[in-house]
Amino acid sequence: MNQPKSLHKGATVGILSTARKISIAEIEAAIELLHSWDLKVVLGTTIDLEENQFAGDDMTRALNFQQFMDDENIDAIWCARGGYGTIRIIDHLDFSRFAQKPKWIIGYSDITVLHAKAQQLNVEILHATMPINVSKNTSEAIESLRQVLFGESLQYTIPNVSYHRKGTATGELIGGNLSMLYSMTGSDLSLSTKGKILFLEDLDEYLYHIDRMLMNLKRNGYFDGLAGLIVGGMTDMHDNSVPFGKTAHEIILDITAEYDFPICFNFPAGHLDDNRALIFGREVTFSVDDEVKLTF
């Protein structure tokens, strides 16, 4: 797996949007944060651009991302926000130069499309907070992003809960937003999960849809040979007037009941203020016992 180079003081981070529109005002806190780390900032043409709900039309967003990937003066690319739209530009992008000389791409949610592409390219990528969230993020979430970007070691320890499934696993960490992974099944961006540790999170979904998406992953073999499962925020879930009858956690435990890989819930990553950085593509050690440990 190719690992992007760590940043150093004076390095340049490009901020752009591959999906929903965003204003400069909404990313001021992120710009200030990068400056406090002695990093330079370049704003993409997609910032403050509007095409209905998108940050410019598909080709404009694709061209901006291509430019930042190919520009040797841009040391990392920070996606400004999610929403929807990255899947619309993925087939317009040429990753050949990026694959030879990768740089950190940072984001989550809709950016799961880029996470899946990075796995295909054998390049590490960063699941972490985005500029739109910085003003609300916890200090721990911000610090974890800094640690990864500057090449420092990363380890998490979180409390155990009664419904965790105990065990230990080592493998490559992959995954992202459940809805996005579901939308890519059957395509060239479907994940290869055997022997790996899968991270899942989601936001604002009906419980029956969580069940439907997980059943789809199961039927597509995502849990066959999986080494471990880390469940992050299942945030703002909804139910119908006739209840589905299970929480998101209970749905996951039900669908994975026939497997014996370790599972933890409530991991601090996803659509949460405490959205800790995860290095997808990195081999990790994952243990669930009296406490949960994830070591990169």
Secondary structure, DSSP 8 states (H G I E B T S, - for coil): -B------TT-EEEEE-SSB---SGGGHHHHHHHHHTT-EEEE-TTTT--BTTBSS-HHHHHHHHHHHHH-TT--EEEE---SS-GGGTGGG---HHHHHS--EEEE-GGGHHHHHHHHHHTB-EEE---GGGGGGS-HHHHHHHHHHHTT---EEEEE--TT-B-EEEEEEEEEEEHHHHHHHTTSTT----TTSEEEEEEES-BHHHHHHHHHHHHHTTTTTT--EEEEEEEES-B--SS--SS-HHHHHHHHTTT--S-EE---S-SSSSS---EEETSEEEEEESSEEEEE-
